[in-house]
Amino acid sequence: MQQAKRKNTYIVGLFIVLAAAFILLTSATESDINTNGTAPVKGLSSLLNNTLPVYTNLHLKELGLSQTAFELALKGWAKLKAKGEVSKDIISICDFTQSSNNKRLYVINLATGTLLFNTLVAHGKNTGEEFAHYFSNKPSSLQSSLGFYVTREAYTGSHGLGLKLIGLEPGFNDRAEERAIVMHGATYACKEFIDQYGRLGKSWGCPAVPFEVHEQIINAIKDGTCLFIYYPDKAYLAASRLIK
């Protein structure tokens, strides 16, 4: 008799657990579950909806910024912001689909909807000539690394004022600190160099910017902003969790 009673109690308990699980699953809407089955970052949709109009309002298409690069940058920034990995509403985008002769760095204040800087930026020596094509996370590769970074403190080094960068994407840029990949000013990142050689100068993998504006840019984006280096590399686009 007692054995039958315990069995009935077990069945009732199991039923309650299964019923609770069913309610939780059925109460989740399609927007509550990502394609990989994980819960989305809270507030992500709101962040994206509030900032997507910036692309049109700032005429970024006319300035050469790929809409794909902007939207992916925004998606990654929103995830990082919602998780507290970046603390500010400033995003910097290096659009390496463009010629190095173009002003392909865009620094945008998403909170105010203003374009803070639009200027030249160099890619790595072994990443390409006028155009970027090859990317690496390996030390001594002298190539640029794709993906999302968070900026840290500014410092004074061999190039003057520099900015520490922490790569956030395993396998693509998470060795940036080991490789001493930083933002710094460079005399080869200027129009005069382009006029003489037909292309911008190249770094050892750092996103080097014109020397005459590097201090202003670094001071604007230091201490917790998002930097995104974009190129439509198939391996990166397939693997990055921040742009899904």
ChimeraX attribute file (.defattr): number of C-alpha atoms within 10 A of each C-alpha:
attribute: neighborCount
match mode: 1-to-1
recipient: residues
	/A:1	6
	/A:2	7
	/A:3	8
	/A:4	9
	/A:5	10
	/A:6	11
	/A:7	12
	/A:8	12
	/A:9	12
	/A:10	12
	/A:11	11
	/A:12	12
	/A:13	12
	/A:14	12
	/A:15	12
	/A:16	12
	/A:17	10
	/A:18	11
	/A:19	12
	/A:20	11
	/A:21	12
	/A:22	11
	/A:23	10
	/A:24	9
	/A:25	11
	/A:26	9
	/A:27	10
	/A:28	11
	/A:29	8
	/A:30	9
	/A:31	10
	/A:32	14
	/A:33	13
	/A:34	12
	/A:35	11
	/A:36	8
	/A:37	8
	/A:38	9
	/A:39	12
	/A:40	15
	/A:41	15
	/A:42	13
	/A:43	13
	/A:44	18
	/A:45	14
	/A:46	10
	/A:47	18
	/A:48	17
	/A:49	9
	/A:50	11
	/A:51	16
	/A:52	15
	/A:53	12
	/A:54	19
	/A:55	18
	/A:56	11
	/A:57	11
	/A:58	14
	/A:59	12
	/A:60	17
	/A:61	13
	/A:62	10
	/A:63	13
	/A:64	16
	/A:65	23
	/A:66	18
	/A:67	13
	/A:68	13
	/A:69	20
	/A:70	23
	/A:71	16
	/A:72	17
	/A:73	24
	/A:74	23
	/A:75	20
	/A:76	23
	/A:77	31
	/A:78	26
	/A:79	23
	/A:80	22
	/A:81	21
	/A:82	16
	/A:83	14
	/A:84	11
	/A:85	16
	/A:86	22
	/A:87	15
	/A:88	18
	/A:89	18
	/A:90	24
	/A:91	24
	/A:92	26
	/A:93	23
	/A:94	29
	/A:95	26
	/A:96	25
	/A:97	17
	/A:98	17
	/A:99	16
	/A:100	26
	/A:101	22
	/A:102	20
	/A:103	19
	/A:104	23
	/A:105	25
	/A:106	25
	/A:107	22
	/A:108	22
	/A:109	19
	/A:110	19
	/A:111	12
	/A:112	11
	/A:113	16
	/A:114	14
	/A:115	18
	/A:116	17
	/A:117	17
	/A:118	20
	/A:119	19
	/A:120	22
	/A:121	31
	/A:122	32
	/A:123	33
	/A:124	24
	/A:125	19
	/A:126	19
	/A:127	22
	/A:128	16
	/A:129	17
	/A:130	19
	/A:131	16
	/A:132	22
	/A:133	17
	/A:134	17
	/A:135	23
	/A:136	20
	/A:137	23
	/A:138	18
	/A:139	14
	/A:140	10
	/A:141	17
	/A:142	22
	/A:143	26
	/A:144	31
	/A:145	31
	/A:146	26
	/A:147	26
	/A:148	28
	/A:149	27
	/A:150	23
	/A:151	22
	/A:152	17
	/A:153	14
	/A:154	20
	/A:155	12
	/A:156	10
	/A:157	10
	/A:158	7
	/A:159	13
	/A:160	13
	/A:161	17
	/A:162	22
	/A:163	24
	/A:164	21
	/A:165	28
	/A:166	22
	/A:167	23
	/A:168	18
	/A:169	21
	/A:170	13
	/A:171	16
	/A:172	22
	/A:173	25
	/A:174	21
	/A:175	20
	/A:176	24
	/A:177	13
	/A:178	11
	/A:179	18
	/A:180	15
	/A:181	26
	/A:182	20
	/A:183	23
	/A:184	28
	/A:185	26
	/A:186	22
	/A:187	15
	/A:188	20
	/A:189	27
	/A:190	21
	/A:191	18
	/A:192	13
	/A:193	15
	/A:194	17
	/A:195	11
	/A:196	9
	/A:197	10
	/A:198	14
	/A:199	22
	/A:200	26
	/A:201	24
	/A:202	25
	/A:203	24
	/A:204	20
	/A:205	28
	/A:206	25
	/A:207	24
	/A:208	27
	/A:209	26
	/A:210	20
	/A:211	18
	/A:212	13
	/A:213	13
	/A:214	20
	/A:215	18
	/A:216	12
	/A:217	22
	/A:218	22
	/A:219	14
	/A:220	15
	/A:221	26
	/A:222	20
	/A:223	19
	/A:224	22
	/A:225	23
	/A:226	31
	/A:227	27
	/A:228	25
	/A:229	21
	/A:230	23
	/A:231	22
	/A:232	14
	/A:233	12
	/A:234	8
	/A:235	9
	/A:236	18
	/A:237	17
	/A:238	10
	/A:239	14
	/A:240	16
	/A:241	12
	/A:242	19
	/A:243	19
	/A:244	13
